[in-house]
Amino acid sequence: MIRCLAPIALALSLGAAFAQDDPPPTSEPPGLMERGVEMFLRGLMEEMAPTMRDMEEALRDLQPQAQKLMEMIGDFRNYEMPEMLPNGDILIRRKPPALPPAPPPGGEVEL
């Protein structure tokens, strides 16, 4: 899940980076290529701003469910690679524990 959310978080942080003020003026005016790239990026950010806001709201709404899922799963290293069955089902098996289970307290085993 974290792998899915990382690119989205990166995209949201890039939006904030592009929204910052212009760099201080230099002694040399910007060239035609620099102005063209700047205009392109500004237009792209203006066009993408509503979509980015919607995505941010959706991620904010999804955060509690993602937290619950992460608590249920724990560490991803405890699971095998997903396996697709011929009928289309996907199995994600839990790896066997490295140590045998601890005996119950009191030394008695309930049968």
KOLGU-4560 file (N, C-alpha, C; in nm, 3 decimals, padded with zeros to 5 digits):
<recs>
<n_xx: 00.083 n_yy: -00.118 n_zz: 00.000 ca_xx: 00.000 ca_yy: 00.000 ca_zz: 00.000 c_xx: 00.087 c_yy: 00.125 c_zz: 00.000 mol: A seq: 1 type: MET>
<n_xx: 00.197 n_yy: 00.119 n_zz: 00.079 ca_xx: 00.286 ca_yy: 00.234 ca_zz: 00.086 c_xx: 00.345 c_yy: 00.261 c_zz: -00.052 mol: A seq: 2 type: ILE>
<n_xx: 00.376 n_yy: 00.155 n_zz: -00.126 ca_xx: 00.433 ca_yy: 00.174 ca_zz: -00.260 c_xx: 00.336 c_yy: 00.247 c_zz: -00.352 mol: A seq: 3 type: ARG>
<n_xx: 00.207 n_yy: 00.225 n_zz: -00.331 ca_xx: 00.105 ca_yy: 00.292 ca_zz: -00.413 c_xx: 00.090 c_yy: 00.438 c_zz: -00.374 mol: A seq: 4 type: CYS>
<n_xx: 00.103 n_yy: 00.467 n_zz: -00.246 ca_xx: 00.081 ca_yy: 00.603 ca_zz: -00.198 c_xx: 00.203 c_yy: 00.692 c_zz: -00.216 mol: A seq: 5 type: LEU>
<n_xx: 00.322 n_yy: 00.632 n_zz: -00.224 ca_xx: 00.444 ca_yy: 00.712 ca_zz: -00.235 c_xx: 00.446 c_yy: 00.799 c_zz: -00.361 mol: A seq: 6 type: ALA>
<n_xx: 00.412 n_yy: 00.746 n_zz: -00.481 ca_xx: 00.414 ca_yy: 00.834 ca_zz: -00.599 c_xx: 00.310 c_yy: 00.945 c_zz: -00.591 mol: A seq: 7 type: PRO>
<n_xx: 00.198 n_yy: 00.917 n_zz: -00.528 ca_xx: 00.094 ca_yy: 01.020 ca_zz: -00.514 c_xx: 00.142 c_yy: 01.130 c_zz: -00.421 mol: A seq: 8 type: ILE>
<n_xx: 00.206 n_yy: 01.090 n_zz: -00.311 ca_xx: 00.259 ca_yy: 01.191 ca_zz: -00.219 c_xx: 00.367 c_yy: 01.274 c_zz: -00.286 mol: A seq: 9 type: ALA>
<n_xx: 00.449 n_yy: 01.210 n_zz: -00.368 ca_xx: 00.554 ca_yy: 01.283 ca_zz: -00.440 c_xx: 00.490 c_yy: 01.383 c_zz: -00.536 mol: A seq: 10 type: LEU>
<n_xx: 00.386 n_yy: 01.344 n_zz: -00.605 ca_xx: 00.320 ca_yy: 01.435 ca_zz: -00.699 c_xx: 00.259 c_yy: 01.553 c_zz: -00.625 mol: A seq: 11 type: ALA>
<n_xx: 00.201 n_yy: 01.528 n_zz: -00.507 ca_xx: 00.143 ca_yy: 01.638 ca_zz: -00.429 c_xx: 00.251 c_yy: 01.733 c_zz: -00.379 mol: A seq: 12 type: LEU>
<n_xx: 00.367 n_yy: 01.678 n_zz: -00.342 ca_xx: 00.473 ca_yy: 01.766 ca_zz: -00.294 c_xx: 00.533 c_yy: 01.848 c_zz: -00.408 mol: A seq: 13 type: SER>
<n_xx: 00.534 n_yy: 01.792 n_zz: -00.529 ca_xx: 00.584 ca_yy: 01.868 ca_zz: -00.644 c_xx: 00.494 c_yy: 01.988 c_zz: -00.674 mol: A seq: 14 type: LEU>
<n_xx: 00.365 n_yy: 01.972 n_zz: -00.651 ca_xx: 00.273 ca_yy: 02.082 ca_zz: -00.673 c_xx: 00.307 c_yy: 02.200 c_zz: -00.584 mol: A seq: 15 type: GLY>
<n_xx: 00.343 n_yy: 02.172 n_zz: -00.460 ca_xx: 00.380 ca_yy: 02.279 ca_zz: -00.369 c_xx: 00.512 c_yy: 02.344 c_zz: -00.411 mol: A seq: 16 type: ALA>
<n_xx: 00.603 n_yy: 02.264 n_zz: -00.464 ca_xx: 00.733 ca_yy: 02.319 ca_zz: -00.507 c_xx: 00.715 c_yy: 02.414 c_zz: -00.625 mol: A seq: 17 type: ALA>
<n_xx: 00.626 n_yy: 02.383 n_zz: -00.717 ca_xx: 00.604 ca_yy: 02.470 ca_zz: -00.833 c_xx: 00.526 c_yy: 02.596 c_zz: -00.795 mol: A seq: 18 type: PHE>
<n_xx: 00.454 n_yy: 02.590 n_zz: -00.683 ca_xx: 00.374 ca_yy: 02.704 ca_zz: -00.643 c_xx: 00.455 c_yy: 02.812 c_zz: -00.571 mol: A seq: 19 type: ALA>
<n_xx: 00.583 n_yy: 02.786 n_zz: -00.545 ca_xx: 00.665 ca_yy: 02.884 ca_zz: -00.474 c_xx: 00.693 c_yy: 03.005 c_zz: -00.562 mol: A seq: 20 type: GLN>
<n_xx: 00.743 n_yy: 03.112 n_zz: -00.496 ca_xx: 00.774 ca_yy: 03.236 ca_zz: -00.566 c_xx: 00.883 c_yy: 03.215 c_zz: -00.670 mol: A seq: 21 type: ASP>
<n_xx: 00.889 n_yy: 03.310 n_zz: -00.763 ca_xx: 00.992 ca_yy: 03.307 ca_zz: -00.866 c_xx: 01.129 c_yy: 03.330 c_zz: -00.803 mol: A seq: 22 type: ASP>
<n_xx: 01.235 n_yy: 03.276 n_zz: -00.867 ca_xx: 01.369 ca_yy: 03.300 ca_zz: -00.814 c_xx: 01.405 c_yy: 03.447 c_zz: -00.831 mol: A seq: 23 type: PRO>
<n_xx: 01.502 n_yy: 03.497 n_zz: -00.754 ca_xx: 01.540 ca_yy: 03.638 ca_zz: -00.765 c_xx: 01.592 c_yy: 03.667 c_zz: -00.906 mol: A seq: 24 type: PRO>
<n_xx: 01.567 n_yy: 03.788 n_zz: -00.956 ca_xx: 01.611 ca_yy: 03.821 ca_zz: -01.092 c_xx: 01.763 c_yy: 03.820 c_zz: -01.102 mol: A seq: 25 type: PRO>
<n_xx: 01.811 n_yy: 03.777 n_zz: -01.218 ca_xx: 01.955 ca_yy: 03.777 ca_zz: -01.244 c_xx: 01.985 c_yy: 03.895 c_zz: -01.335 mol: A seq: 26 type: THR>
<n_xx: 02.112 n_yy: 03.916 n_zz: -01.358 ca_xx: 02.152 ca_yy: 04.029 ca_zz: -01.442 c_xx: 02.116 c_yy: 04.004 c_zz: -01.588 mol: A seq: 27 type: SER>
<n_xx: 02.101 n_yy: 03.877 n_zz: -01.626 ca_xx: 02.070 ca_yy: 03.842 ca_zz: -01.765 c_xx: 01.923 c_yy: 03.802 c_zz: -01.775 mol: A seq: 28 type: GLU>
<n_xx: 01.847 n_yy: 03.859 n_zz: -01.867 ca_xx: 01.705 ca_yy: 03.821 ca_zz: -01.880 c_xx: 01.695 c_yy: 03.676 c_zz: -01.929 mol: A seq: 29 type: PRO>
<n_xx: 01.585 n_yy: 03.609 n_zz: -01.893 ca_xx: 01.569 ca_yy: 03.470 ca_zz: -01.936 c_xx: 01.560 c_yy: 03.460 c_zz: -02.089 mol: A seq: 30 type: PRO>
<n_xx: 01.615 n_yy: 03.351 n_zz: -02.140 ca_xx: 01.611 ca_yy: 03.328 ca_zz: -02.284 c_xx: 01.475 c_yy: 03.277 c_zz: -02.327 mol: A seq: 31 type: GLY>
<n_xx: 01.460 n_yy: 03.262 n_zz: -02.456 ca_xx: 01.333 ca_yy: 03.217 ca_zz: -02.513 c_xx: 01.296 c_yy: 03.077 c_zz: -02.464 mol: A seq: 32 type: LEU>
<n_xx: 01.395 n_yy: 02.988 n_zz: -02.457 ca_xx: 01.368 ca_yy: 02.852 ca_zz: -02.410 c_xx: 01.325 c_yy: 02.853 c_zz: -02.264 mol: A seq: 33 type: MET>
<n_xx: 01.392 n_yy: 02.931 n_zz: -02.181 ca_xx: 01.357 ca_yy: 02.937 ca_zz: -02.040 c_xx: 01.216 c_yy: 02.990 c_zz: -02.021 mol: A seq: 34 type: GLU>
<n_xx: 01.180 n_yy: 03.092 n_zz: -02.094 ca_xx: 01.045 ca_yy: 03.148 ca_zz: -02.083 c_xx: 00.942 c_yy: 03.048 c_zz: -02.132 mol: A seq: 35 type: ARG>
<n_xx: 00.974 n_yy: 02.977 n_zz: -02.239 ca_xx: 00.881 ca_yy: 02.876 ca_zz: -02.290 c_xx: 00.858 c_yy: 02.764 c_zz: -02.191 mol: A seq: 36 type: GLY>
<n_xx: 00.965 n_yy: 02.717 n_zz: -02.129 ca_xx: 00.952 ca_yy: 02.610 ca_zz: -02.029 c_xx: 00.873 c_yy: 02.660 c_zz: -01.909 mol: A seq: 37 type: VAL>
<n_xx: 00.900 n_yy: 02.782 n_zz: -01.867 ca_xx: 00.829 ca_yy: 02.840 ca_zz: -01.754 c_xx: 00.680 c_yy: 02.852 c_zz: -01.785 mol: A seq: 38 type: GLU>
<n_xx: 00.646 n_yy: 02.899 n_zz: -01.903 ca_xx: 00.506 ca_yy: 02.912 ca_zz: -01.942 c_xx: 00.438 c_yy: 02.776 c_zz: -01.948 mol: A seq: 39 type: MET>
<n_xx: 00.509 n_yy: 02.677 n_zz: -02.001 ca_xx: 00.456 ca_yy: 02.542 ca_zz: -02.011 c_xx: 00.427 c_yy: 02.486 c_zz: -01.872 mol: A seq: 40 type: PHE>
<n_xx: 00.523 n_yy: 02.499 n_zz: -01.780 ca_xx: 00.504 ca_yy: 02.445 ca_zz: -01.646 c_xx: 00.395 c_yy: 02.519 c_zz: -01.570 mol: A seq: 41 type: LEU>
<n_xx: 00.387 n_yy: 02.649 n_zz: -01.585 ca_xx: 00.279 ca_yy: 02.724 ca_zz: -01.519 c_xx: 00.143 c_yy: 02.680 c_zz: -01.573 mol: A seq: 42 type: ARG>
<n_xx: 00.131 n_yy: 02.666 n_zz: -01.703 ca_xx: 00.005 ca_yy: 02.620 ca_zz: -01.761 c_xx: -00.032 c_yy: 02.481 c_zz: -01.716 mol: A seq: 43 type: GLY>
<n_xx: 00.068 n_yy: 02.394 n_zz: -01.708 ca_xx: 00.044 ca_yy: 02.257 ca_zz: -01.663 c_xx: -00.004 c_yy: 02.256 c_zz: -01.518 mol: A seq: 44 type: LEU>
<n_xx: 00.060 n_yy: 02.336 n_zz: -01.434 ca_xx: 00.020 ca_yy: 02.340 ca_zz: -01.293 c_xx: -00.120 c_yy: 02.400 c_zz: -01.277 mol: A seq: 45 type: MET>
<n_xx: -00.152 n_yy: 02.503 n_zz: -01.355 ca_xx: -00.286 ca_yy: 02.561 ca_zz: -01.347 c_xx: -00.392 c_yy: 02.460 c_zz: -01.392 mol: A seq: 46 type: GLU>
<n_xx: -00.359 n_yy: 02.384 n_zz: -01.494 ca_xx: -00.453 ca_yy: 02.285 ca_zz: -01.545 c_xx: -00.468 c_yy: 02.167 c_zz: -01.449 mol: A seq: 47 type: GLU>
<n_xx: -00.361 n_yy: 02.130 n_zz: -01.381 ca_xx: -00.363 ca_yy: 02.014 ca_zz: -01.292 c_xx: -00.408 c_yy: 02.048 c_zz: -01.150 mol: A seq: 48 type: MET>
<n_xx: -00.415 n_yy: 02.176 n_zz: -01.114 ca_xx: -00.447 ca_yy: 02.216 ca_zz: -00.977 c_xx: -00.579 c_yy: 02.157 c_zz: -00.927 mol: A seq: 49 type: ALA>
<n_xx: -00.689 n_yy: 02.166 n_zz: -01.003 ca_xx: -00.815 ca_yy: 02.109 ca_zz: -00.951 c_xx: -00.805 c_yy: 01.957 c_zz: -00.931 mol: A seq: 50 type: PRO>
<n_xx: -00.740 n_yy: 01.889 n_zz: -01.022 ca_xx: -00.726 ca_yy: 01.744 ca_zz: -01.010 c_xx: -00.641 c_yy: 01.709 c_zz: -00.889 mol: A seq: 51 type: THR>
<n_xx: -00.536 n_yy: 01.785 n_zz: -00.866 ca_xx: -00.449 ca_yy: 01.760 ca_zz: -00.751 c_xx: -00.525 c_yy: 01.784 c_zz: -00.620 mol: A seq: 52 type: MET>
<n_xx: -00.609 n_yy: 01.888 n_zz: -00.616 ca_xx: -00.689 ca_yy: 01.913 ca_zz: -00.496 c_xx: -00.786 c_yy: 01.798 c_zz: -00.471 mol: A seq: 53 type: ARG>
<n_xx: -00.851 n_yy: 01.749 n_zz: -00.578 ca_xx: -00.942 ca_yy: 01.637 ca_zz: -00.564 c_xx: -00.870 c_yy: 01.513 c_zz: -00.515 mol: A seq: 54 type: ASP>
<n_xx: -00.750 n_yy: 01.489 n_zz: -00.567 ca_xx: -00.671 ca_yy: 01.373 ca_zz: -00.527 c_xx: -00.630 c_yy: 01.385 c_zz: -00.380 mol: A seq: 55 type: MET>
<n_xx: -00.596 n_yy: 01.506 n_zz: -00.339 ca_xx: -00.557 ca_yy: 01.528 ca_zz: -00.200 c_xx: -00.674 c_yy: 01.499 c_zz: -00.107 mol: A seq: 56 type: GLU>
<n_xx: -00.795 n_yy: 01.544 n_zz: -00.144 ca_xx: -00.914 ca_yy: 01.518 ca_zz: -00.063 c_xx: -00.944 c_yy: 01.368 c_zz: -00.057 mol: A seq: 57 type: GLU>
<n_xx: -00.930 n_yy: 01.300 n_zz: -00.171 ca_xx: -00.956 ca_yy: 01.156 ca_zz: -00.174 c_xx: -00.857 c_yy: 01.082 c_zz: -00.085 mol: A seq: 58 type: ALA>
<n_xx: -00.730 n_yy: 01.121 n_zz: -00.089 ca_xx: -00.631 ca_yy: 01.056 ca_zz: -00.004 c_xx: -00.658 c_yy: 01.084 c_zz: 00.143 mol: A seq: 59 type: LEU>
<n_xx: -00.702 n_yy: 01.204 n_zz: 00.174 ca_xx: -00.734 ca_yy: 01.237 ca_zz: 00.312 c_xx: -00.851 c_yy: 01.150 c_zz: 00.361 mol: A seq: 60 type: ARG>
<n_xx: -00.950 n_yy: 01.128 n_zz: 00.273 ca_xx: -01.064 ca_yy: 01.043 ca_zz: 00.310 c_xx: -01.022 c_yy: 00.896 c_zz: 00.323 mol: A seq: 61 type: ASP>
<n_xx: -00.923 n_yy: 00.854 n_zz: 00.246 ca_xx: -00.878 ca_yy: 00.716 ca_zz: 00.246 c_xx: -00.784 c_yy: 00.684 c_zz: 00.361 mol: A seq: 62 type: LEU>
<n_xx: -00.727 n_yy: 00.785 n_zz: 00.424 ca_xx: -00.624 ca_yy: 00.764 ca_zz: 00.525 c_xx: -00.669 c_yy: 00.675 c_zz: 00.642 mol: A seq: 63 type: GLN>
<n_xx: -00.788 n_yy: 00.691 n_zz: 00.701 ca_xx: -00.826 ca_yy: 00.602 ca_zz: 00.812 c_xx: -00.833 c_yy: 00.455 c_zz: 00.771 mol: A seq: 64 type: PRO>
<n_xx: -00.888 n_yy: 00.428 n_zz: 00.651 ca_xx: -00.896 ca_yy: 00.289 ca_zz: 00.606 c_xx: -00.757 c_yy: 00.233 c_zz: 00.578 mol: A seq: 65 type: GLN>
<n_xx: -00.669 n_yy: 00.315 n_zz: 00.523 ca_xx: -00.532 ca_yy: 00.269 ca_zz: 00.496 c_xx: -00.460 c_yy: 00.238 c_zz: 00.628 mol: A seq: 66 type: ALA>
<n_xx: -00.484 n_yy: 00.318 n_zz: 00.731 ca_xx: -00.423 ca_yy: 00.292 ca_zz: 00.862 c_xx: -00.471 c_yy: 00.157 c_zz: 00.916 mol: A seq: 67 type: GLN>
<n_xx: -00.603 n_yy: 00.131 n_zz: 00.906 ca_xx: -00.658 ca_yy: 00.005 ca_zz: 00.955 c_xx: -00.596 c_yy: -00.113 c_zz: 00.879 mol: A seq: 68 type: LYS>
<n_xx: -00.583 n_yy: -00.098 n_zz: 00.748 ca_xx: -00.524 ca_yy: -00.204 ca_zz: 00.667 c_xx: -00.379 c_yy: -00.230 c_zz: 00.706 mol: A seq: 69 type: LEU>
<n_xx: -00.303 n_yy: -00.123 n_zz: 00.728 ca_xx: -00.163 ca_yy: -00.140 ca_zz: 00.767 c_xx: -00.151 c_yy: -00.207 c_zz: 00.905 mol: A seq: 70 type: MET>
<n_xx: -00.243 n_yy: -00.178 n_zz: 00.996 ca_xx: -00.242 ca_yy: -00.244 ca_zz: 01.126 c_xx: -00.274 c_yy: -00.392 c_zz: 01.112 mol: A seq: 71 type: GLU>
<n_xx: -00.365 n_yy: -00.427 n_zz: 01.020 ca_xx: -00.399 ca_yy: -00.568 ca_zz: 00.999 c_xx: -00.284 c_yy: -00.644 c_zz: 00.936 mol: A seq: 72 type: MET>
<n_xx: -00.218 n_yy: -00.583 n_zz: 00.837 ca_xx: -00.113 ca_yy: -00.652 ca_zz: 00.762 c_xx: 00.016 c_yy: -00.660 c_zz: 00.842 mol: A seq: 73 type: ILE>
<n_xx: 00.053 n_yy: -00.553 n_zz: 00.909 ca_xx: 00.179 ca_yy: -00.551 ca_zz: 00.981 c_xx: 00.294 c_yy: -00.530 c_zz: 00.883 mol: A seq: 74 type: GLY>
<n_xx: 00.392 n_yy: -00.618 n_zz: 00.887 ca_xx: 00.511 ca_yy: -00.606 ca_zz: 00.802 c_xx: 00.490 c_yy: -00.688 c_zz: 00.674 mol: A seq: 75 type: ASP>
<n_xx: 00.513 n_yy: -00.625 n_zz: 00.560 ca_xx: 00.495 ca_yy: -00.694 ca_zz: 00.432 c_xx: 00.594 c_yy: -00.808 c_zz: 00.415 mol: A seq: 76 type: PHE>
<n_xx: 00.703 n_yy: -00.806 n_zz: 00.489 ca_xx: 00.802 ca_yy: -00.914 ca_zz: 00.477 c_xx: 00.750 c_yy: -01.044 c_zz: 00.534 mol: A seq: 77 type: ARG>
<n_xx: 00.636 n_yy: -01.042 n_zz: 00.603 ca_xx: 00.578 ca_yy: -01.164 ca_zz: 00.659 c_xx: 00.497 c_yy: -01.242 c_zz: 00.556 mol: A seq: 78 type: ASN>
<n_xx: 00.492 n_yy: -01.193 n_zz: 00.432 ca_xx: 00.407 ca_yy: -01.255 ca_zz: 00.330 c_xx: 00.489 c_yy: -01.297 c_zz: 00.208 mol: A seq: 79 type: TYR>
<n_xx: 00.442 n_yy: -01.404 n_zz: 00.143 ca_xx: 00.503 ca_yy: -01.451 ca_zz: 00.018 c_xx: 00.457 c_yy: -01.360 c_zz: -00.096 mol: A seq: 80 type: GLU>
<n_xx: 00.517 n_yy: -01.380 n_zz: -00.213 ca_xx: 00.474 ca_yy: -01.306 ca_zz: -00.331 c_xx: 00.333 c_yy: -01.351 c_zz: -00.370 mol: A seq: 81 type: MET>
<n_xx: 00.251 n_yy: -01.262 n_zz: -00.423 ca_xx: 00.115 ca_yy: -01.302 ca_zz: -00.465 c_xx: 00.121 c_yy: -01.409 c_zz: -00.573 mol: A seq: 82 type: PRO>
<n_xx: 00.024 n_yy: -01.498 n_zz: -00.569 ca_xx: 00.017 ca_yy: -01.609 ca_zz: -00.664 c_xx: -00.121 c_yy: -01.610 c_zz: -00.728 mol: A seq: 83 type: GLU>
<n_xx: -00.127 n_yy: -01.610 n_zz: -00.861 ca_xx: -00.257 ca_yy: -01.611 ca_zz: -00.930 c_xx: -00.292 c_yy: -01.755 c_zz: -00.966 mol: A seq: 84 type: MET>
<n_xx: -00.411 n_yy: -01.796 n_zz: -00.927 ca_xx: -00.460 ca_yy: -01.930 ca_zz: -00.958 c_xx: -00.523 c_yy: -01.931 c_zz: -01.096 mol: A seq: 85 type: LEU>
<n_xx: -00.540 n_yy: -02.050 n_zz: -01.156 ca_xx: -00.600 ca_yy: -02.058 ca_zz: -01.291 c_xx: -00.740 c_yy: -01.996 c_zz: -01.300 mol: A seq: 86 type: PRO>
<n_xx: -00.815 n_yy: -01.996 n_zz: -01.189 ca_xx: -00.949 ca_yy: -01.940 ca_zz: -01.193 c_xx: -00.950 c_yy: -01.788 c_zz: -01.174 mol: A seq: 87 type: ASN>
<n_xx: -00.831 n_yy: -01.727 n_zz: -01.157 ca_xx: -00.821 ca_yy: -01.582 ca_zz: -01.144 c_xx: -00.808 c_yy: -01.533 c_zz: -01.001 mol: A seq: 88 type: GLY>
<n_xx: -00.825 n_yy: -01.623 n_zz: -00.904 ca_xx: -00.808 ca_yy: -01.583 ca_zz: -00.764 c_xx: -00.661 c_yy: -01.550 c_zz: -00.738 mol: A seq: 89 type: ASP>
<n_xx: -00.638 n_yy: -01.459 n_zz: -00.648 ca_xx: -00.502 ca_yy: -01.422 ca_zz: -00.610 c_xx: -00.482 c_yy: -01.458 c_zz: -00.464 mol: A seq: 90 type: ILE>
<n_xx: -00.378 n_yy: -01.536 n_zz: -00.438 ca_xx: -00.345 ca_yy: -01.576 ca_zz: -00.302 c_xx: -00.218 c_yy: -01.504 c_zz: -00.257 mol: A seq: 91 type: LEU>
<n_xx: -00.221 n_yy: -01.454 n_zz: -00.136 ca_xx: -00.101 ca_yy: -01.396 ca_zz: -00.075 c_xx: -00.081 c_yy: -01.473 c_zz: 00.055 mol: A seq: 92 type: ILE>
<n_xx: 00.011 n_yy: -01.568 n_zz: 00.051 ca_xx: 00.030 ca_yy: -01.657 ca_zz: 00.166 c_xx: 00.121 c_yy: -01.592 c_zz: 00.270 mol: A seq: 93 type: ARG>
<n_xx: 00.091 n_yy: -01.620 n_zz: 00.394 ca_xx: 00.175 ca_yy: -01.573 ca_zz: 00.504 c_xx: 00.293 c_yy: -01.669 c_zz: 00.516 mol: A seq: 94 type: ARG>
<n_xx: 00.413 n_yy: -01.615 n_zz: 00.536 ca_xx: 00.532 ca_yy: -01.697 ca_zz: 00.552 c_xx: 00.524 c_yy: -01.768 c_zz: 00.687 mol: A seq: 95 type: LYS>
<n_xx: 00.580 n_yy: -01.890 n_zz: 00.693 ca_xx: 00.580 ca_yy: -01.960 ca_zz: 00.822 c_xx: 00.670 c_yy: -01.885 c_zz: 00.921 mol: A seq: 96 type: PRO>
<n_xx: 00.634 n_yy: -01.887 n_zz: 01.048 ca_xx: 00.716 ca_yy: -01.816 ca_zz: 01.145 c_xx: 00.855 c_yy: -01.881 c_zz: 01.156 mol: A seq: 97 type: PRO>
<n_xx: 00.955 n_yy: -01.800 n_zz: 01.185 ca_xx: 01.092 ca_yy: -01.849 ca_zz: 01.194 c_xx: 01.111 c_yy: -01.933 c_zz: 01.319 mol: A seq: 98 type: ALA>
<n_xx: 01.043 n_yy: -01.900 n_zz: 01.426 ca_xx: 01.056 ca_yy: -01.974 ca_zz: 01.552 c_xx: 00.928 c_yy: -02.052 c_zz: 01.579 mol: A seq: 99 type: LEU>
<n_xx: 00.939 n_yy: -02.167 n_zz: 01.649 ca_xx: 00.817 ca_yy: -02.240 ca_zz: 01.683 c_xx: 00.735 c_yy: -02.155 c_zz: 01.782 mol: A seq: 100 type: PRO>
<n_xx: 00.603 n_yy: -02.174 n_zz: 01.781 ca_xx: 00.520 ca_yy: -02.094 ca_zz: 01.871 c_xx: 00.556 c_yy: -02.122 c_zz: 02.017 mol: A seq: 101 type: PRO>
<n_xx: 00.548 n_yy: -02.020 n_zz: 02.098 ca_xx: 00.580 ca_yy: -02.033 ca_zz: 02.240 c_xx: 00.473 c_yy: -02.117 c_zz: 02.309 mol: A seq: 102 type: ALA>
<n_xx: 00.514 n_yy: -02.200 n_zz: 02.408 ca_xx: 00.413 ca_yy: -02.279 ca_zz: 02.480 c_xx: 00.325 c_yy: -02.186 c_zz: 02.563 mol: A seq: 103 type: PRO>
<n_xx: 00.201 n_yy: -02.225 n_zz: 02.584 ca_xx: 00.112 ca_yy: -02.140 ca_zz: 02.663 c_xx: 00.161 c_yy: -02.129 c_zz: 02.807 mol: A seq: 104 type: PRO>
<n_xx: 00.126 n_yy: -02.019 n_zz: 02.875 ca_xx: 00.171 ca_yy: -02.002 ca_zz: 03.012 c_xx: 00.112 c_yy: -02.111 c_zz: 03.103 mol: A seq: 105 type: PRO>
<n_xx: 00.190 n_yy: -02.157 n_zz: 03.199 ca_xx: 00.143 ca_yy: -02.261 ca_zz: 03.290 c_xx: 00.190 c_yy: -02.399 c_zz: 03.249 mol: A seq: 106 type: GLY>
<n_xx: 00.241 n_yy: -02.413 n_zz: 03.128 ca_xx: 00.295 ca_yy: -02.542 ca_zz: 03.083 c_xx: 00.191 c_yy: -02.645 c_zz: 03.044 mol: A seq: 107 type: GLY>
<n_xx: 00.063 n_yy: -02.614 n_zz: 03.058 ca_xx: -00.040 ca_yy: -02.710 ca_zz: 03.020 c_xx: -00.088 c_yy: -02.682 c_zz: 02.879 mol: A seq: 108 type: GLU>
<n_xx: -00.120 n_yy: -02.791 n_zz: 02.809 ca_xx: -00.169 ca_yy: -02.778 ca_zz: 02.673 c_xx: -00.316 c_yy: -02.821 c_zz: 02.674 mol: A seq: 109 type: VAL>
<n_xx: -00.401 n_yy: -02.736 n_zz: 02.622 ca_xx: -00.543 ca_yy: -02.766 ca_zz: 02.616 c_xx: -00.572 c_yy: -02.847 c_zz: 02.490 mol: A seq: 110 type: GLU>
<n_xx: -00.639 n_yy: -02.962 n_zz: 02.507 ca_xx: -00.671 ca_yy: -03.045 ca_zz: 02.392 c_xx: -00.817 c_yy: -03.044 c_zz: 02.361 mol: A seq: 111 type: LEU>
</recs>
